[in-house]
Amino acid sequence: MHSFLFIFLCIIVFWSPLPLGSNRDWSMSLLALLTSLLVVSCLLTFQRNHVAPRALKQHKGLVLLFFMIPLWIVIQIIPLPSSFIAYISPQSMVLSSSQDAWLTISTNREASLNSLQKSLCYALFFSASLVIINTPKRLETVCQVLVMSGVFQACYGVMVVLGGSSFDVLHIMSPYLGSTTGTFINRNHLAGYLEMIIPIGIGLLITHILQNKNQWAGLRSAIREFISSLLSGKARIRIFLAIMVVALVLSHSRMGNTAFFASLGLCGVFGIFIYRKHHKAKSLFVLFSSLIIIDIFILGAWFGLDKLAQRLEKTSSDEEQRVYVFQQTLQAIQDYWLTGSGAGSYYSIFPLYRNADISNFYDHAHNDFLQIGLEYGLIGSLIFAAIVIYSLTCAVQAQVSRHTAILKGVGFGVMMAILSIMIHSTTDFNLQIPANALLFSLLCALACIAHGIEHQEHPKRKSSKSRTA
């Protein structure tokens, strides 16, 4: 039964980006249904075996934070006395045409109910991941499944770009002609998905290097060891990384590429600092150097990094309408700074603040930080911030204090992935896309697992003698 649960979890991970990033009502409902079935199966399994999942107790703080998000949404949508609403959210009273004695904090109850379903799905999937991924082997397998999912997205996107619409067998029909989108509609969302998965692949490469027991014997030996690793089974991971980087570059996502390469440089320096006294420090330096040289200068130049650079050069604050969107969103936040306007209510609130400088319709702020601040207020924003800080802390501690190679490697991958998506979130709304939000929830779980799995007690298999006794 435990194996079935693990396979089921991997299927959900691979499936979530396929139906347009699960960014449709039917696909999000299906994702929530699959997650619910997974959680129910977990509950039945542990109730039958009378085994308490220690991982939930070990990281109960983060579990509580994840469930505090849907709890806060419930508070936003339940009717409260109008006098209390007038005190904590005066702007909600101004917008409400009702004279009822009971009102809600949320200005769009239907949208908040939809967000409640999503946030509950992410919290349940996070908790199930903590329980099911309970061994280093399973941790490595999940990372491999993530890499395979990223490779599929990359290959599909590249084939459609290079081969034309005839290769779009899933009929995605993205409006971004000439840019990779995978099974997403928006190229920036594919970029967000890949920039969270490529670091996991890098973490697997670091794992292979740390698992090698050979002692450091000079630069020539490190280069020879690195080349031999490329000719071994580890070459498969390196090829997969190259494919995903090509797709990332071909997405022509300005902030997606900027976020990835910036996080690679920052985390590479941080990783070298952490492992500076490790006997594999020079080998890791060679790895990070090769990632920068091959991925940026060779693959980037070959597959159109110059076009991406041209897009960056043409970008101007005066020309980008998003700047005005950010300014007006900040103005809206001032009116809902404490409790927010209600989860999912951005598309209905923002038109009230839109000025003549904004001609397009915006259902998202194109900045996850601003949208969360407007919809959830200061109270909800603090919950999201605590989740990110907690996960990053676990990822760093896994690299510093854990002894198993896969735990260190996953710690680095999660650290880089979270940093990258945080940078990208300043100009996009990846965390509003269910597939990317679910992946982010899984990354938080992987950070906790990498940090605490060595302290967990795993049930030992009974010997054949004890079973026959």
N, C-alpha and C positions, 0 to 999 in steps of 0.2 A: 504493500500500500504506500509506503514511503517513496518508493521508486516511481510509482504512478503519479504522486503529487509533484515530484520534481519534474517529471516529463511534462505534466500539465502546465506547470509554471513556465517552462521553457517554450512551450507552444504559444502561450499568451504573449511572452516577450517577443517572439518572432512575428506573431500575427498583428500586433497592435498598430504598426505603421502601414500595413498593407492596404486597408480600405481608406485611402486618402488621409492617412495619419489619424484614423478614427475620429476625424473632425466632422462628422455628420451625426444627426440624432440617432439613426438606426445603428450605426457602427459603434457609437459611444455606448448605447444601450446594450449592445452585444458584448462589448468589452466589460461593462459592469456586471453583466450576467455571468460571464466566464470567471471573473474575479470572485463573485459571490459563490459560485459552485466550488471554486478552489478553497475558499475559506471554510465553507460548510464541510467539505471533505477533510480539511485539517482538523476541525473541531471533532468530527466523528472519530477520526483516527486516534487522536490523543485521549479522547474520552474512553475509547475502547481499551487502549493500552495503559491508561492511568499514568501517562507521562506528562509532566508539567514542562512546557517549553521554557527552558532557562534563558534563552536569548531575549525573550520578551521582558523578563524580570531584569536582566542585565542592562537593557537599554530602555527601561520603562519611561524614562524622561522624554526620549525622542518619540516613542510610541504615543505618549500622552500629547505631545505637541502636534503630531499628525492628526489626532482625533479632535484636538481643540479647534481646528479649522472648520470641520463640518458643524461642531457644536456652536461656534460663533455665528455661522450662517443660520442655524436654527434660531438663535437669539434674534438675528436680523429679521426673520420672517414671521415670528410669532407675534400676535397682537399684544401690544402694551398700552397702558393708559396714555391718552393723548397728552396729558400734562407732563408725563415723564418724557415722552418723545420731544415735546417742545423744549424741555430743559437740556437734553443731551444732543439733540439734532434739530435745531430750529428751522433749518432749510427744508427738512422733510415736511414740516408743517406748512411751509409756504407753498410747496409744490402740491400738497394734498388738497384736493377740492372737497374732500369729505369732511363732514362735521361730526363724525362718529367719535365716541368716547374712547375707542380703542383703535390704534394705528400700528403700523410696522415701521421699523427702522429702514428696511429696504424700500427703495422707490420703485422697484420692479420685482414683485414677488415671484412671478413665473420664471424669470431669468435666474433668480436666486435659488429656486427649487432645482433648476437644471444644474447649477453650480454645486448644489448640495450633493447631487448624485455623483458628480465627478470627484469632488473632494473625498467623499466617503469611499469611492472606488480606489483612489490612490492610497488612502490610509489603510484600507484592508489589504491591498496588494503589498504595501510596505511591511505590514505585520506578517503576512504569509511568507514573504521572502526571508524575513528574519528566522522564521521557524524551520522552513524547508531546507534552506541552504545552510546545512549544519556541519559540513566537513570541508577541508581544503580542496578535496577532489571535486565536490559539487561546485564550490566557488570558482574553480578554474573552468569547469564545464560551462557554467553560466556565462562567464566571460567569453568563451569560445562561441557560444550561441549568439551573443551580442555582436561579435566580430562578423559572424556569418550573415547576420541580418544586415549589418552595415554594408558588407560586400554585395549582397543582393540588391540593396537600394542603389549602390554606386554603379553596378553593372547595368541595371535596368535604365538608370538615368543616362549613362554614357552612351548606351546603344541607341536610345531614342534621339539623343543629340547628334551622334555621328551617322546613324542610319535613317533618320527621318521618322515621320509619323507611322510608317508601316511597322515599325518595331514597338509601337505603343499598343501592345496586345491587351493591356488592361484598360485601354481607352481613358487614360487620365486626362488627356487634352488640357495640359497646363497652358496658360496664356504666355508663359515666359519662353518664347521661342529661342532656341540656341543656347539655353541654359538647362543644366540638369536639375530635375525636381524629384526623381525617383517615383515613388507612389504618392508623394505629396503634391498638392496643388501649387504651393508657394516654394520657390527655390530657397528662400531664407529658412524655411522650416526643415528642408532636407539638410541644409548646412548645419542647423542647430542639432539635428539628429546625429550627423556624422561627427561633429566636433565633440560630442559626448562619447562616441564609440571609439574613435581613433585612439584617444588616450588609454582606453581599456586594452586595446591591442598593444600599445607601447608598454603598458604594465605587464603584459604577458611576455614581451621581449626581455624586460628587466628581470622577470622571474627566471627565465632560462639562463640569463647571465649569472644571477646569484646562485643558481643551483649547481653551476659548474664549480667543482672543488679545486681546480687547478689554481695554484698560487700565482701572484703577479710576478712576471719575470722580464719586465721591460716593455717598452712601447712596441717593438717589433713583435713580441709575443702576443700583445693585446690585439694588434692588427691581424696577425695570423689567426688568432682565436676567433676574431670577429668574422673574418672571411670564411673560416671553416664552418661557423654557425650559419652563414648564408647558404652554404652548400648542404646543410643538414635539414632536418625537419623544421627548424626555426625559420627557414627561408620562406615557408608557406605563409607565416604570419607577416613577414616583411613584405611579401608580394601583395597580400591583402591590404596592408597599410598603404602601399603605393597606389593601389586601385582606388581606395577611398579618398586619398589626397587628391588624385586626379579629378574625381567627381566633385570634391569640395571646391577645387579651383574652377572647374567648369560650371559650377552653380552661379559664378559671378556675384556671389553674395559678399558685399563689401565688408560688413561687420562680421559676418560668419568667418571669413578668412582671416580678418584682422584679429578676431578673438582667439582663433585657434593658434595662429603663429605667435601671438603675444603670450598666450598661456604656455605654449611649448617652450619659449625662451625663458620665461619667469620660473616655471616649474623645473626646467632643466638645470638652471643655476641653483635652485633650491635643493634639487635632488643631489647634485654634485656636492653641495655643502653637507647634506645629511650623511652621505656615504663617503665623505672625504677620507675617513680612517678605515674604511672597508677595504679588504684586499682586492676587491673588484672595482675600485673607484676609477681606475684608468680605463677599464673596459666600458664602464658606464659613460665615461666622458667621450669615448670613441662612438658609442651608440648615439648619444645626443648630438654629437657633431655630424654624424652621418644623416640623422633625421633632418637636420637643418639644411645641409648641403644638398642631399638628394631630393628632398621633398620641395624645398623652396626654389633652389637655383636650377635644378635639372628638370624635374617634373613640372614645376611651375612655368618655366620658360617654354617648355615644349608644348604644354597644353593651354597656353593663353594667360599666363600671369600678367603679361603686358596689357591685355584688355581690361583685366581687373584693376590694374594700376591706373589706366585711363579713366575708369569709372570713379576711382577715388579722387583723381585730380580734378574732375569736373564737378565733384560734390562741393557745394557751397552752402553755408548756413542761410544765406539770403534766398537761395533757390530751393532749398529743401522745405517743403510745406510742413514737414513733421515738427520743425522748430516751433511754428505757431501752435501746432497741436499740443506740444509739450507745455507751452506757456499757458494756454487756456486750461489744460488739465490741472496745472498747478493752481490756477485760480479756483477751479472747482474743488480741489482738495482742501482749500482754505475753508470752504463751506461745510465740508464733511470730514474734517480732520480727525475727529475722535472715533466715531462709529462707522464711518463710511456710508456710501450711498446704497450699498447692498451688493453682494457678490453677483457678478454677471450683468450689472446694470449699466455698464459704461456706454453701450450703444444708445441707450435711451436717455442718459443724462447729458452726454457730451453735446448733442445738438443745441441744448439750452445755453451753452457757453461758446459755441462756434461763432467766429466773427467773419468779416468780409475777406480776410486773408486766407481763409480755409474754404476751398471750393468743393473738395471731395467729401464723401461720406466716410466716416471712420467708426467702425464697430469695435476697434481696439486702439489703445493709445500708442502702439508701436514702441512701448517702453513698459516692460513688465513691472518695474518698480513703481512707476507713476500709476499704472492701472490698479495694482494691488493697493496702493495708498489711497486711491479714490474709492474703490469698492469696499475695502475692508477697514479703512481708517487706521489710526495709530494702533489700536488694540490688535487688529488682525495682522498688521505689518510687523509688529514685534514678534508674533508667532512665526511668521515666515522667516524672519531674520534669525531667530533662535534655531530653527531647523537647519539653515545653511551653516551657521557657526558651529553647531554641534557636530554636523557631518564632516565639515572640514577638519575640526579638531580630532575626530576619530581617525580620519585618513592620515593626518600627520603623525599621530601617535602610533599608528600601525607601522609606519616606516621607521620610526625611532625605536620602538620597544619590542616589536614582534621579531621572532627568530626564523619563522618559516618564510621561504622565498616568495610563495604565491601571495602571502599576506602583505608583504612589503610591496610587491609589484602592483597588487590591486589598490593598495593605499595610495601609491603614486598616481595610478590611472584615475582614480576617483577624484583626487585633489585637482588634477589638471582639468578633468571634465567639468567639475563644478565651477572652477575659476573661469573656464572658457564660456560656459553658458551664462554666467553672471555678467561677463563683459558684453556678450552678445545681447543680453536682455536690456541693455541701455538704449537700444535702437530697434527692438523688435519684440514680438509677443510669442516666443516659442513656448513659454510655460502655459499659454492658453490653449495649446494644441494637445489633445489627450495623449497621443503616442509619445510626445516629448515629455509631457508632465509625468506620465507613467514611468518612462525611462529615468527621469530625474529622481523619482521616488525609489526606484530600484538602486540607483547609485548611492542614495543615502543609506539604504539597507546594506549594500556592499561595504560601505565605509564602516558601519557598526560591526559587521561580520568579520572584516579584516582586523579590526581592533580587538574583538573579544573572543574569537573562535578558539584560541589557544587555552582560554580559561574555562571553556565549556566541557562538561562531562558527557562523553558519548557512550551510549549503551554498547556493551561488548557482546559479540555473538556467542551464543552458547556452544560449547564444544560438543562433539558428537557423543562423547561419553556421558555428558550431563543430560543430553537429550534422551539417550536410551535408558538412563537410570530410572 
